[in-house]
Protein backbone atom coordinates (compact mmCIF):
# COMPACT_ATOMS: atom_id res chain seq x y z
CA UNK A 1 0.00 0.00 0.00
CA UNK A 2 1.18 3.53 -0.80
CA UNK A 3 0.83 5.81 2.22
CA UNK A 4 0.95 9.57 2.63
CA UNK A 5 1.92 10.90 6.05
CA UNK A 6 0.32 14.27 6.73
CA UNK A 7 2.32 15.31 9.77
CA UNK A 8 5.74 13.81 10.32
CA UNK A 9 6.35 14.26 14.01
CA UNK A 10 6.89 11.53 16.58
CA UNK A 11 3.68 9.74 15.58
CA UNK A 12 4.38 9.99 11.86
CA UNK A 13 7.87 8.57 12.35
CA UNK A 14 6.51 5.70 14.47
CA UNK A 15 3.95 4.88 11.76
CA UNK A 16 6.66 5.00 9.08
CA UNK A 17 8.83 2.53 11.00
CA UNK A 18 6.03 -0.02 11.39
CA UNK A 19 4.72 0.50 7.85
CA UNK A 20 8.14 0.01 6.29
CA UNK A 21 8.65 -3.25 8.17
CA UNK A 22 5.30 -4.48 6.83
CA UNK A 23 6.27 -3.69 3.24
CA UNK A 24 4.22 -0.52 2.73
CA UNK A 25 5.65 2.42 0.80
CA UNK A 26 5.66 5.97 2.20
CA UNK A 27 5.20 8.16 -0.88
CA UNK A 28 4.51 11.50 0.80
CA UNK A 29 5.66 13.16 4.02
CA UNK A 30 4.22 16.59 4.81
CA UNK A 31 5.51 18.89 7.54
CA UNK A 32 5.35 22.63 8.04
CA UNK A 33 8.71 22.77 6.23
CA UNK A 34 7.49 21.46 2.86
CA UNK A 35 3.89 22.62 2.54
CA UNK A 36 4.55 23.48 -1.11
CA UNK A 37 4.57 19.72 -1.76
CA UNK A 38 1.10 19.29 -0.27
CA UNK A 39 -0.63 19.38 -3.65
CA UNK A 40 -3.50 17.30 -5.09
CA UNK A 41 -1.05 15.73 -7.53
CA UNK A 42 1.25 14.55 -4.75
CA UNK A 43 -1.63 13.49 -2.54
CA UNK A 44 -2.91 11.22 -5.33
CA UNK A 45 0.38 9.32 -5.28
CA UNK A 46 -0.92 7.79 -2.03
CA UNK A 47 -3.69 5.24 -1.68
CA UNK A 48 -4.35 6.22 1.96
CA UNK A 49 -3.21 9.31 3.87
CA UNK A 50 -2.67 9.22 7.63
CA UNK A 51 -3.14 12.61 9.28
CA UNK A 52 -1.62 13.47 12.68
CA UNK A 53 -1.09 17.21 13.06
CA UNK A 54 -2.58 19.99 15.21
CA UNK A 55 -6.19 20.95 15.99
CA UNK A 56 -6.03 24.25 14.10
CA UNK A 57 -4.95 22.69 10.77
CA UNK A 58 -6.35 19.15 10.91
CA UNK A 59 -9.64 19.85 9.15
CA UNK A 60 -8.02 21.66 6.21
CA UNK A 61 -5.54 18.79 5.84
CA UNK A 62 -8.31 16.20 5.87
CA UNK A 63 -10.39 18.29 3.45
CA UNK A 64 -7.52 18.62 1.00
CA UNK A 65 -6.90 14.86 0.92
CA UNK A 66 -10.57 13.96 0.60
CA UNK A 67 -11.09 16.50 -2.19
CA UNK A 68 -8.18 14.85 -4.01
CA UNK A 69 -10.13 11.60 -3.80
CA UNK A 70 -7.74 9.88 -1.38
CA UNK A 71 -8.87 7.96 1.69
CA UNK A 72 -7.90 9.50 5.04
CA UNK A 73 -7.20 8.11 8.49
CA UNK A 74 -7.19 11.02 10.97
CA UNK A 75 -5.92 10.92 14.54
CA UNK A 76 -5.73 14.66 15.23
CA UNK A 77 -8.04 15.77 18.03
CA UNK A 78 -9.54 19.08 19.05
CA UNK A 79 -11.35 19.86 15.77
CA UNK A 80 -14.56 17.86 16.11
CA UNK A 81 -16.82 20.85 15.46
CA UNK A 82 -16.04 20.19 11.77
CA UNK A 83 -16.15 16.39 11.84
CA UNK A 84 -19.60 16.15 10.23
CA UNK A 85 -18.49 18.46 7.43
CA UNK A 86 -15.47 16.24 6.81
CA UNK A 87 -17.80 13.25 6.48
CA UNK A 88 -19.94 15.14 3.95
CA UNK A 89 -16.85 15.98 1.89
CA UNK A 90 -15.78 12.33 1.98
CA UNK A 91 -19.12 11.12 0.65
CA UNK A 92 -19.28 13.87 -1.98
CA UNK A 93 -15.89 12.80 -3.36
CA UNK A 94 -16.68 9.08 -3.12
CA UNK A 95 -13.67 8.16 -1.02
CA UNK A 96 -13.17 6.86 2.54
CA UNK A 97 -12.63 8.48 5.93
CA UNK A 98 -11.90 7.17 9.41
CA UNK A 99 -11.49 9.38 12.46
CA UNK A 100 -10.52 8.11 15.91
CA UNK A 101 -9.59 9.98 19.05
CA UNK A 102 -7.29 7.07 19.85
CA UNK A 103 -6.06 4.20 17.65
CA UNK A 104 -4.77 1.95 20.43
CA UNK A 105 -6.54 -1.40 20.41
CA UNK A 106 -6.48 -1.40 24.22
CA UNK A 107 -8.05 2.05 24.42
CA UNK A 108 -10.85 1.10 22.02
CA UNK A 109 -11.62 -1.91 24.19
CA UNK A 110 -11.46 0.47 27.18
CA UNK A 111 -14.11 2.67 25.51
CA UNK A 112 -16.48 -0.31 25.45
CA UNK A 113 -15.70 -1.28 29.05
CA UNK A 114 -16.28 2.33 30.13
CA UNK A 115 -19.76 2.43 28.58
CA UNK A 116 -20.71 -0.94 30.05
CA UNK A 117 -19.69 0.12 33.56
CA UNK A 118 -21.50 3.48 33.21
CA UNK A 119 -24.68 1.68 32.15
CA UNK A 120 -24.61 -0.20 35.48
CA UNK A 121 -23.31 2.52 37.78
CA UNK A 122 -25.85 5.21 36.90
CA UNK A 123 -28.34 3.35 39.10
CA UNK A 124 -26.05 3.51 42.13
CA UNK A 125 -26.75 6.91 43.69
CA UNK A 126 -24.19 6.43 46.46
CA UNK A 127 -21.33 6.85 43.98
CA UNK A 128 -19.91 10.04 42.51
CA UNK A 129 -17.95 9.93 39.25
CA UNK A 130 -14.88 11.86 38.10
CA UNK A 131 -12.22 11.58 35.40
CA UNK A 132 -8.52 12.38 35.12
CA UNK A 133 -6.22 12.33 32.10
CA UNK A 134 -2.43 12.73 32.08
CA UNK A 135 -0.34 13.46 28.98
CA UNK A 136 3.08 14.83 28.08
CA UNK A 137 3.56 18.61 28.04
CA UNK A 138 3.57 18.76 24.21
CA UNK A 139 -0.09 17.67 24.12
CA UNK A 140 -1.86 20.59 22.44
CA UNK A 141 -5.52 19.99 23.31
CA UNK A 142 -7.13 19.72 26.72
CA UNK A 143 -8.92 17.56 27.61
CA UNK A 144 -7.52 14.89 25.33
CA UNK A 145 -9.66 13.51 22.54
CA UNK A 146 -9.60 10.15 24.31
CA UNK A 147 -10.96 11.77 27.50
CA UNK A 148 -13.74 13.42 25.49
CA UNK A 149 -14.68 10.07 23.93
CA UNK A 150 -14.74 8.46 27.38
CA UNK A 151 -16.84 11.32 28.78
CA UNK A 152 -19.34 11.11 25.94
CA UNK A 153 -19.58 7.36 26.46
CA UNK A 154 -20.46 7.97 30.10
CA UNK A 155 -23.02 10.68 29.30
CA UNK A 156 -24.85 8.27 26.98
CA UNK A 157 -25.66 6.03 29.95
CA UNK A 158 -25.25 8.12 33.09
CA UNK A 159 -28.48 10.08 33.30
CA UNK A 160 -27.38 12.21 36.25
CA UNK A 161 -24.70 13.91 34.13
CA UNK A 162 -25.67 16.17 31.23
CA UNK A 163 -22.30 17.69 30.30
CA UNK A 164 -18.59 17.39 30.92
CA UNK A 165 -16.33 20.22 32.06
CA UNK A 166 -12.54 20.46 32.02
CA UNK A 167 -12.22 21.65 35.62
CA UNK A 168 -13.16 20.59 39.16
CA UNK A 169 -16.93 20.72 39.63
CA UNK A 170 -19.36 20.12 42.47
CA UNK A 171 -22.46 20.45 40.26
CA UNK A 172 -24.54 17.29 40.16
CA UNK A 173 -25.09 17.43 36.41
CA UNK A 174 -21.43 18.00 35.46
CA UNK A 175 -18.81 15.32 34.82
CA UNK A 176 -15.43 16.78 35.74
CA UNK A 177 -12.34 15.97 33.70
CA UNK A 178 -9.06 16.94 35.35
CA UNK A 179 -6.22 17.34 32.83
CA UNK A 180 -2.58 17.10 33.85
CA UNK A 181 0.50 17.59 31.66
CA UNK A 182 3.54 15.72 32.98
CA UNK A 183 6.55 14.52 30.98
CA UNK A 184 7.19 11.94 29.65
CA UNK A 185 3.67 10.45 30.10
CA UNK A 186 2.31 9.14 26.76
CA UNK A 187 -1.22 8.90 28.18
CA UNK A 188 -3.17 7.74 31.24
CA UNK A 189 -6.96 7.93 31.55
CA UNK A 190 -8.76 7.16 34.79
CA UNK A 191 -12.47 7.01 35.61
CA UNK A 192 -13.33 6.77 39.28
CA UNK A 193 -16.63 5.98 40.98
CA UNK A 194 -16.23 6.90 44.64
CA UNK A 195 -18.47 6.55 47.68
CA UNK A 196 -18.09 6.71 51.46
CA UNK A 197 -17.71 2.94 51.49
CA UNK A 198 -15.38 2.22 48.56
CA UNK A 199 -13.95 3.30 45.21
CA UNK A 200 -14.15 1.65 41.81
CA UNK A 201 -11.39 2.76 39.45
CA UNK A 202 -10.93 2.09 35.72
CA UNK A 203 -7.52 3.04 34.31
CA UNK A 204 -5.80 2.70 30.96
CA UNK A 205 -2.10 3.58 30.78
CA UNK A 206 -0.17 3.71 27.51
CA UNK A 207 3.50 2.73 27.73
CA UNK A 208 4.59 4.18 24.37
CA UNK A 209 3.32 5.59 21.07
CA UNK A 210 3.78 2.24 19.39
CA UNK A 211 0.24 1.09 20.18
CA UNK A 212 -1.23 4.25 18.65
CA UNK A 213 0.95 4.00 15.55
CA UNK A 214 0.22 0.32 15.04
CA UNK A 215 -3.53 0.92 15.35
CA UNK A 216 -3.43 3.84 12.90
CA UNK A 217 -1.65 1.67 10.34
CA UNK A 218 -4.17 -1.11 10.92
CA UNK A 219 -6.94 1.43 10.24
CA UNK A 220 -5.22 2.48 7.01
CA UNK A 221 -4.95 -1.14 5.89
CA UNK A 222 -8.64 -1.56 6.65
CA UNK A 223 -9.55 1.56 4.64
CA UNK A 224 -7.59 0.49 1.56
CA UNK A 225 -9.91 0.23 -1.49
CA UNK A 226 -13.00 1.12 0.57
CA UNK A 227 -15.48 3.98 0.30
CA UNK A 228 -17.55 5.51 3.08
CA UNK A 229 -17.29 6.51 6.73
CA UNK A 230 -15.77 4.15 9.28
CA UNK A 231 -14.64 4.02 12.91
CA UNK A 232 -12.26 1.86 14.92
CA UNK A 233 -15.25 -0.25 15.88
CA UNK A 234 -15.38 -1.36 12.23
CA UNK A 235 -11.64 -2.04 12.15
CA UNK A 236 -11.69 -4.12 15.35
CA UNK A 237 -15.17 -5.61 14.74
CA UNK A 238 -16.37 -4.40 18.15
LUMNUNU-203870 format. One record per residue: residue in one letter; x, y, z of N, C-alpha, C in turn. Coordinates in steps of 0.05 Angstrom, whole numbers, padded with zeros to 5 digits, always signed. Layout:
aXYZXYZXYZ
...
REM end
This chain:
x+00017-00024+00000+00000+00000+00000+00018+00025+00000
x+00009+00045-00015+00024+00071-00016+00011+00090+00004
x+00027+00100+00022+00017+00116+00044+00028+00145+00044
x+00010+00164+00049+00019+00191+00053+00017+00198+00082
x+00038+00210+00093+00038+00218+00121+00035+00248+00122
x+00012+00257+00132+00006+00285+00135+00012+00292+00164
x+00036+00303+00168+00046+00306+00195+00068+00285+00199
x+00093+00295+00204+00115+00276+00206+00131+00282+00232
x+00115+00282+00254+00127+00285+00280+00133+00258+00292
x+00132+00256+00318+00138+00231+00332+00119+00208+00323
x+00093+00215+00320+00074+00195+00312+00078+00187+00282
x+00083+00206+00265+00088+00200+00237+00112+00182+00234
x+00133+00188+00249+00157+00171+00247+00153+00143+00258
x+00137+00141+00279+00130+00114+00289+00114+00098+00269
x+00095+00111+00256+00079+00098+00235+00097+00089+00212
x+00115+00107+00204+00133+00100+00182+00150+00075+00188
x+00160+00074+00212+00177+00051+00220+00161+00024+00218
x+00137+00024+00228+00121+00000+00228+00112-00007+00199
x+00104+00014+00184+00094+00010+00157+00116-00001+00139
x+00140+00009+00142+00163+00000+00126+00169-00029+00131
x+00168-00037+00156+00173-00065+00163+00152-00084+00152
x+00128-00073+00148+00106-00090+00137+00105-00088+00106
x+00124-00074+00094+00125-00074+00065+00110-00052+00051
x+00099-00033+00067+00084-00010+00055+00104+00011+00045
x+00096+00027+00027+00113+00048+00016+00103+00076+00025
x+00120+00092+00037+00113+00119+00044+00120+00137+00020
x+00100+00148+00007+00104+00163-00018+00102+00193-00013
x+00093+00202+00010+00090+00230+00016+00093+00235+00046
x+00110+00255+00053+00113+00263+00080+00110+00293+00081
x+00090+00303+00095+00084+00332+00096+00089+00342+00124
x+00106+00363+00126+00110+00378+00151+00106+00407+00145
x+00109+00424+00166+00107+00453+00161+00131+00464+00146
x+00151+00447+00140+00174+00455+00125+00172+00451+00095
x+00152+00435+00086+00150+00429+00057+00121+00431+00048
x+00106+00450+00058+00078+00452+00051+00073+00456+00021
x+00094+00466+00007+00091+00470-00022+00087+00443-00037
x+00095+00421-00023+00091+00394-00035+00064+00382-00030
x+00048+00396-00013+00022+00386-00005+00002+00394-00027
x+00004+00381-00050-00013+00388-00073-00031+00364-00080
x-00053+00368-00094-00070+00346-00102-00055+00325-00118
x-00036+00334-00135-00021+00315-00151-00004+00296-00133
x+00009+00308-00113+00025+00291-00095+00008+00274-00077
x-00015+00285-00068-00033+00270-00051-00042+00245-00065
x-00048+00247-00091-00058+00224-00107-00037+00203-00111
x-00013+00208-00104+00008+00186-00106+00003+00166-00084
x-00012+00174-00063-00018+00156-00041-00045+00142-00045
x-00048+00119-00033-00074+00105-00034-00089+00110-00008
x-00075+00116+00014-00087+00124+00039-00068+00145+00052
x-00080+00167+00062-00064+00186+00077-00071+00183+00107
x-00050+00186+00123-00053+00184+00153-00046+00212+00163
x-00066+00225+00177-00063+00252+00186-00060+00254+00216
x-00037+00263+00225-00032+00269+00254-00019+00296+00255
x-00034+00318+00260-00022+00344+00261-00032+00359+00286
x-00043+00383+00282-00052+00400+00304-00081+00407+00300
x-00095+00413+00322-00124+00419+00320-00131+00441+00300
x-00114+00462+00298-00121+00485+00282-00117+00480+00252
x-00103+00459+00244-00099+00454+00215-00110+00427+00206
x-00119+00410+00225-00127+00383+00218-00149+00382+00198
x-00170+00398+00202-00193+00397+00183-00184+00404+00155
x-00169+00425+00151-00160+00433+00124-00143+00412+00111
x-00127+00398+00127-00111+00376+00117-00128+00353+00107
x-00148+00346+00124-00166+00324+00117-00182+00332+00092
x-00192+00356+00092-00208+00366+00069-00192+00364+00043
x-00167+00372+00044-00150+00372+00020-00146+00344+00009
x-00142+00325+00027-00138+00297+00018-00164+00285+00007
x-00186+00290+00021-00211+00279+00012-00220+00291-00015
x-00215+00317-00018-00222+00330-00044-00204+00320-00067
x-00181+00309-00060-00164+00297-00080-00172+00268-00086
x-00192+00259-00072-00203+00232-00076-00187+00210-00062
x-00172+00217-00042-00155+00198-00028-00166+00192+00000
x-00167+00167+00008-00177+00159+00034-00160+00171+00056
x-00172+00177+00079-00158+00190+00101-00164+00176+00127
x-00143+00170+00142-00144+00162+00170-00134+00186+00186
x-00151+00196+00204-00144+00220+00219-00143+00215+00249
x-00121+00222+00262-00118+00218+00291-00115+00245+00306
x-00116+00267+00291-00115+00293+00305-00140+00298+00320
x-00137+00309+00344-00161+00315+00361-00164+00346+00364
x-00186+00353+00375-00191+00382+00381-00203+00397+00358
x-00214+00383+00338-00227+00397+00315-00255+00386+00309
x-00267+00373+00328-00291+00357+00322-00316+00374+00315
x-00314+00400+00318-00336+00417+00309-00340+00416+00279
x-00319+00406+00265-00321+00404+00235-00321+00375+00226
x-00324+00356+00244-00323+00328+00237-00345+00320+00217
x-00370+00330+00222-00392+00323+00205-00388+00334+00177
x-00376+00358+00175-00370+00369+00149-00349+00352+00134
x-00329+00342+00148-00309+00325+00136-00323+00300+00125
x-00342+00289+00139-00356+00265+00130-00372+00271+00104
x-00384+00295+00103-00399+00303+00079-00380+00305+00055
x-00357+00317+00059-00337+00320+00038-00328+00292+00028
x-00324+00274+00047-00316+00247+00040-00336+00234+00021
x-00361+00235+00029-00382+00222+00013-00386+00236-00014
x-00383+00262-00014-00386+00277-00040-00364+00270-00060
x-00340+00263-00050-00318+00256-00067-00314+00226-00070
x-00333+00211-00059-00334+00182-00062-00307+00168-00054
x-00297+00176-00031-00273+00163-00020-00279+00153+00008
x-00259+00149+00025-00263+00137+00051-00250+00154+00073
x-00262+00153+00096-00253+00170+00119-00257+00155+00145
x-00236+00155+00162-00238+00143+00188-00225+00162+00208
x-00241+00171+00227-00230+00188+00249-00231+00171+00275
x-00210+00174+00291-00210+00162+00318-00196+00181+00337
x-00206+00184+00361-00192+00200+00381-00168+00184+00392
x-00168+00158+00388-00146+00141+00397-00146+00115+00381
x-00123+00108+00370-00121+00084+00353-00111+00059+00368
x-00105+00062+00393-00095+00039+00409-00118+00018+00411
x-00111-00007+00406-00131-00028+00408-00141-00029+00437
x-00122-00027+00456-00130-00028+00484-00149-00006+00492
x-00144+00019+00482-00161+00041+00488-00189+00037+00477
x-00191+00026+00452-00217+00022+00440-00233+00001+00455
x-00219-00019+00466-00232-00038+00484-00241-00024+00510
x-00224-00006+00519-00229+00009+00544-00254+00027+00540
x-00258+00038+00516-00282+00053+00510-00307+00036+00515
x-00307+00012+00506-00330-00006+00509-00334-00013+00538
x-00312-00019+00552-00314-00026+00581-00326-00002+00596
x-00316+00022+00590-00326+00047+00603-00356+00050+00600
x-00366+00046+00576-00395+00049+00572-00411+00027+00587
x-00400+00003+00587-00414-00019+00601-00416-00013+00631
x-00394-00004+00642-00394+00002+00671-00413+00026+00677
x-00412+00046+00660-00430+00070+00664-00459+00061+00663
x-00466+00042+00646-00494+00034+00643-00503+00020+00668
x-00485+00008+00684-00492-00004+00710-00491+00016+00732
x-00471+00033+00732-00466+00050+00756-00486+00074+00758
x-00499+00081+00736-00517+00104+00738-00540+00099+00757
x-00545+00074+00763-00567+00067+00782-00558+00068+00811
x-00532+00071+00815-00521+00070+00843-00516+00099+00853
x-00536+00110+00866-00535+00138+00874-00514+00144+00895
x-00504+00124+00908-00484+00129+00929-00456+00136+00918
x-00453+00132+00892-00427+00137+00880-00426+00163+00864
x-00404+00177+00867-00398+00201+00850-00377+00193+00829
x-00377+00206+00806-00359+00199+00785-00341+00222+00778
x-00316+00216+00771-00298+00237+00762-00278+00224+00743
x-00264+00241+00727-00244+00232+00708-00218+00247+00710
x-00196+00234+00704-00170+00248+00702-00155+00237+00678
x-00142+00255+00664-00124+00247+00642-00097+00260+00645
x-00076+00245+00639-00049+00255+00642-00034+00250+00615
x-00022+00271+00604-00007+00269+00580+00019+00285+00582
x+00036+00282+00563+00062+00297+00562+00056+00326+00557
x+00075+00343+00562+00071+00372+00561+00068+00383+00532
x+00075+00366+00512+00071+00375+00484+00043+00371+00474
x+00026+00358+00490-00002+00353+00482-00016+00380+00479
x-00027+00385+00455-00037+00412+00449-00066+00417+00456
x-00082+00396+00459-00110+00400+00466-00116+00390+00494
x-00135+00402+00507-00143+00394+00534-00173+00399+00538
x-00187+00379+00546-00178+00351+00552-00171+00336+00527
x-00158+00314+00530-00150+00298+00507-00175+00288+00492
x-00171+00281+00466-00193+00270+00451-00203+00244+00462
x-00184+00228+00473-00192+00203+00486-00210+00208+00510
x-00203+00229+00527-00219+00235+00550-00247+00244+00541
x-00249+00260+00520-00275+00268+00510-00292+00244+00501
x-00279+00225+00487-00294+00201+00479-00304+00186+00503
x-00287+00183+00523-00295+00169+00548-00318+00184+00561
x-00316+00211+00563-00337+00226+00576-00363+00224+00561
x-00362+00225+00534-00387+00222+00519-00399+00194+00521
x-00382+00174+00525-00392+00147+00529-00406+00145+00556
x-00396+00159+00576-00409+00159+00602-00436+00174+00600
x-00436+00197+00587-00460+00214+00586-00483+00199+00572
x-00476+00181+00554-00497+00165+00540-00513+00148+00559
x-00501+00140+00581-00513+00121+00599-00518+00131+00627
x-00504+00152+00634-00505+00162+00662-00524+00187+00663
x-00549+00181+00669-00570+00202+00666-00565+00226+00684
x-00552+00222+00706-00548+00244+00725-00529+00266+00714
x-00513+00259+00694-00494+00278+00683-00504+00287+00655
x-00504+00313+00650-00513+00323+00625-00491+00336+00608
x-00468+00342+00620-00446+00354+00606-00420+00348+00621
x-00398+00350+00606-00372+00348+00618-00359+00375+00619
x-00342+00379+00639-00327+00404+00641-00297+00398+00647
x-00279+00414+00637-00251+00409+00640-00240+00425+00665
x-00252+00420+00688-00244+00433+00712-00258+00419+00736
x-00249+00423+00760-00263+00412+00783-00292+00423+00784
x-00311+00406+00791-00339+00414+00793-00353+00400+00815
x-00370+00414+00829-00387+00402+00849-00416+00401+00840
x-00422+00409+00815-00449+00409+00805-00457+00380+00798
x-00481+00373+00807-00491+00346+00803-00492+00337+00774
x-00498+00356+00756-00502+00349+00728-00476+00350+00712
x-00453+00357+00724-00429+00360+00709-00409+00337+00715
x-00397+00326+00694-00376+00306+00696-00350+00321+00694
x-00334+00321+00716-00309+00336+00715-00287+00319+00702
x-00271+00332+00685-00247+00319+00674-00223+00336+00683
x-00205+00325+00698-00181+00339+00707-00158+00331+00688
x-00146+00351+00675-00124+00347+00657-00098+00355+00669
x-00078+00337+00667-00052+00342+00677-00032+00338+00654
x-00011+00354+00654+00010+00352+00633+00037+00348+00647
x+00047+00323+00645+00071+00314+00660+00088+00298+00640
x+00113+00306+00637+00131+00290+00620+00142+00267+00635
x+00147+00244+00622+00144+00239+00593+00118+00223+00587
x+00097+00226+00603+00073+00209+00602+00061+00208+00574
x+00059+00185+00561+00046+00183+00535+00016+00182+00537
x+00005+00177+00561-00024+00178+00564-00036+00159+00585
x-00049+00170+00605-00063+00155+00625-00091+00167+00628
x-00111+00150+00627-00139+00159+00631-00152+00142+00653
x-00164+00156+00672-00175+00143+00696-00204+00153+00700
x-00222+00134+00704-00249+00140+00712-00253+00129+00740
x-00263+00145+00758-00267+00135+00786-00295+00140+00795
x-00307+00118+00806-00333+00120+00820-00326+00117+00849
x-00333+00138+00865-00325+00138+00893-00349+00143+00911
x-00348+00129+00933-00369+00131+00954-00356+00132+00981
x-00373+00135+01002-00362+00134+01029-00351+00107+01037
x-00361+00086+01023-00354+00059+01030-00330+00049+01014
x-00329+00055+00988-00308+00044+00971-00305+00060+00946
x-00284+00054+00930-00279+00066+00904-00277+00044+00883
x-00287+00050+00859-00283+00033+00836-00268+00050+00816
x-00245+00040+00807-00228+00055+00789-00222+00040+00763
x-00226+00053+00741-00219+00042+00714-00196+00059+00704
x-00174+00046+00696-00150+00061+00686-00138+00047+00662
x-00132+00064+00642-00116+00054+00619-00091+00071+00618
x-00068+00058+00617-00042+00072+00616-00027+00062+00591
x-00020+00081+00574-00003+00074+00550+00026+00075+00558
x+00041+00056+00548+00070+00055+00555+00087+00068+00533
x+00077+00071+00509+00092+00084+00487+00072+00091+00465
x+00083+00105+00445+00066+00112+00421+00062+00088+00402
x+00076+00067+00407+00076+00045+00388+00047+00034+00384
x+00032+00032+00406+00005+00022+00404-00013+00040+00387
x-00009+00066+00389-00025+00085+00373-00017+00083+00344
x+00009+00082+00338+00019+00080+00311+00010+00054+00297
x+00012+00032+00312+00004+00006+00301-00025+00006+00294
x-00042+00017+00312-00071+00018+00307-00078+00036+00284
x-00064+00059+00280-00069+00077+00258-00062+00063+00232
x-00040+00048+00231-00033+00033+00207-00053+00011+00201
x-00063-00002+00222-00083-00022+00218-00109-00010+00207
x-00115+00014+00216-00139+00029+00205-00135+00035+00175
x-00110+00044+00168-00104+00050+00140-00107+00025+00123
x-00097+00002+00133-00099-00023+00118-00128-00031+00114
x-00144-00026+00135-00173-00031+00133-00186-00014+00112
x-00178+00012+00110-00191+00031+00093-00184+00027+00064
x-00162+00013+00058-00152+00010+00031-00174-00001+00013
x-00179+00013-00009-00198+00005-00030-00227+00006-00020
x-00232+00020+00002-00260+00022+00011-00270+00050+00006
x-00297+00054+00007-00310+00080+00006-00329+00082+00029
x-00332+00106+00040-00351+00110+00062-00338+00119+00087
x-00354+00121+00108-00346+00130+00135-00343+00107+00154
x-00321+00105+00168-00315+00083+00186-00304+00093+00212
x-00304+00075+00232-00293+00080+00258-00275+00057+00266
x-00262+00059+00289-00245+00037+00298-00262+00013+00306
x-00287+00018+00312-00305-00005+00318-00307-00023+00293
x-00307-00011+00269-00308-00027+00245-00281-00042+00241
x-00259-00029+00246-00233-00041+00243-00230-00065+00261
x-00238-00062+00286-00234-00082+00307-00258-00101+00310
x-00279-00096+00294-00303-00112+00295-00315-00113+00323
x-00317-00090+00336-00327-00088+00363-00358-00083+00362
REM end
